């Protein structure tokens, strides 16, 4: 769906990549979960290994009482609408996660 503006936007984005240096904003969505109904945005280093990213996600999603942390070890990951098989030792950037990417999974 195209974005329609009601006027000219003359300002630089306050969340543009260059303001974050070696970090980036990443949206993470547990698709289909009634407890987390939308994506959450996090600030992560581009060089963070995928395995560390998953560890942070395990901690975050334990807020859902039905969440089993080990379930993230076998989910299908989707990054920006592309199904992927991330390499745990590779960085977020090497796994295709960019600034404001949407990383999603279903359990």
C-alpha positions in Angstrom: 0.0 0.0 0.0 1.4 3.4 -1.0 1.9 6.0 1.6 0.0 9.2 0.9 1.2 12.5 2.3 -0.9 15.5 2.9 2.0 17.8 2.3 5.7 18.0 1.6 8.0 16.4 4.2 11.0 18.7 4.6 12.7 17.1 7.6 15.3 14.4 7.9 14.2 11.2 9.7 15.2 11.2 13.3 15.7 7.4 13.1 17.9 7.3 10.0 20.8 4.8 10.0 23.7 7.4 10.3 22.4 8.5 13.7 23.1 5.0 15.1 26.7 4.4 14.2 27.5 0.7 14.5 24.0 -0.1 15.8 20.7 -0.5 14.0 17.0 -0.6 14.8 15.5 -4.1 14.4 11.8 -4.9 14.5 11.0 -8.4 15.9 7.5 -10.0 15.6 6.3 -13.2 17.0 3.7 -13.8 14.4 0.3 -15.0 15.6 1.0 -14.6 19.3 -2.0 -13.0 21.2 0.3 -11.7 24.0 2.7 -9.8 21.7 0.3 -8.6 19.0 2.8 -6.4 17.1 6.5 -6.1 16.4 8.8 -4.7 19.1 11.7 -2.5 18.0 15.2 -3.0 19.5 18.6 -1.4 19.1 21.3 -3.9 18.3 24.9 -3.7 17.1 25.2 -4.8 13.4 28.1 -7.1 14.5 26.0 -8.9 17.1 26.1 -12.7 16.4 22.8 -14.2 15.6 23.1 -16.6 18.5 23.3 -13.6 20.9 20.3 -12.0 19.3 18.3 -15.2 19.8 19.4 -15.2 23.5 18.1 -11.6 23.9 14.8 -12.6 22.3 14.5 -15.6 24.6 14.8 -13.2 27.6 12.3 -10.7 26.1 9.6 -13.2 25.2 9.6 -14.9 28.6 7.0 -12.2 29.5 4.5 -14.6 27.8 3.8 -17.3 30.4 3.3 -19.9 27.6 6.7 -19.2 26.0 9.3 -22.0 26.1 12.7 -20.5 25.4 14.0 -23.6 23.6 11.2 -23.2 21.0 13.3 -20.4 19.3 16.0 -23.0 18.5 13.8 -24.6 15.9 11.5 -21.9 14.4 11.4 -20.7 10.8 12.9 -17.2 10.7 11.7 -14.6 8.2 13.7 -11.4 7.5 12.0 -8.7 5.5 9.6 -11.3 4.0 12.3 -13.7 3.0 12.5 -17.1 4.8 16.1 -17.6 6.0 18.2 -20.2 7.9 20.4 -17.9 9.9 24.0 -18.9 10.7 24.3 -18.6 14.5 27.9 -17.4 14.5 27.4 -14.8 11.8 26.5 -11.3 12.6 23.0 -9.8 12.2 24.3 -7.9 9.1 25.8 -11.0 7.6 22.5 -12.8 8.1 20.7 -10.1 6.2 19.3 -8.0 9.0 19.4 -4.3 8.1 18.4 -1.0 9.7 14.6 -1.2 10.5 14.4 -4.8 9.2 11.4 -6.9 10.3 12.6 -10.2 11.8 9.6 -12.6 12.4 9.0 -16.1 13.5 6.0 -18.4 14.3 5.8 -21.1 17.0 
